[in-house]
Amino acid sequence: MPVARRDRLEVLIQRAAIEKRVRAVARRITTDFKGQQLHLVGVLKGACIFLADLVREIKLDTSIDFIAVSAYGPGHEPTGQVRMQKDLDSSIAGMNVLLVEDILDTGLTLSYLLRILRQRQPKCLRVAALLDKPSRRLKEVKADYVGFTIPNEFVVGYGLDYAERYRHLKDICILRLSPSEGPAASATSR
Ligand code: IMP
């Protein structure tokens, strides 16, 4: 696998374990929404691979849309300011909506998204997050479906990036940056 400069990657969750867990989460969602339609809203860009795998395992009448937000400023920590970069293509009023996130970290992004999506009056609004880092939470938010709870490490792969790199990795890996690099979150572009 191509690794930039002297960054080190340590596998945290292997591809096979991700596949198994995504199938299990999809089964739960299928059961919970049995007989109903489900509209998946993926949060770009990090959730695109999770959403692509999840939607193919959900045995329901589904549709998909995407939304993009930015949560990080030029500094190394979240600014607390979340901004919309790309809105949904269509209305979600009256629909069963499943918001699909890559990772729940401080919770700032999810809390913003839940607030604006609730205003659009979906019939139901639930959240599926591939990863959850509860120790980093600044806002009290929870996902209804969580793939894996992980420790406070910066992870890449399976859609998650560092400065747009490493999204293509099939495993989820802890990224240990070479000493010349700063902390990770500032360069994350979702
Ligand atoms: P929040 O802090 O919960 O608002 O998360 C904002 C976004 O930061 C997530 O959706 C990810 O795109 C990104 N992020 C947070 N932690 C990580 C990480 O460990 N690796 C890659 N991206 C991350």
Boltz pocket constraint, residues with backbone or C-beta under 6 A from the ligand:
constraints:
  - pocket:
      binder: B
      contacts: [[A, 46], [A, 71], [A, 78], [A, 101], [A, 102], [A, 103], [A, 104], [A, 105], [A, 106], [A, 107], [A, 108], [A, 109], [A, 110], [A, 153], [A, 154], [A, 155], [A, 156], [A, 160], [A, 161], [A, 162], [A, 188], [A, 189], [A, 190]]
      max_distance: 6.0
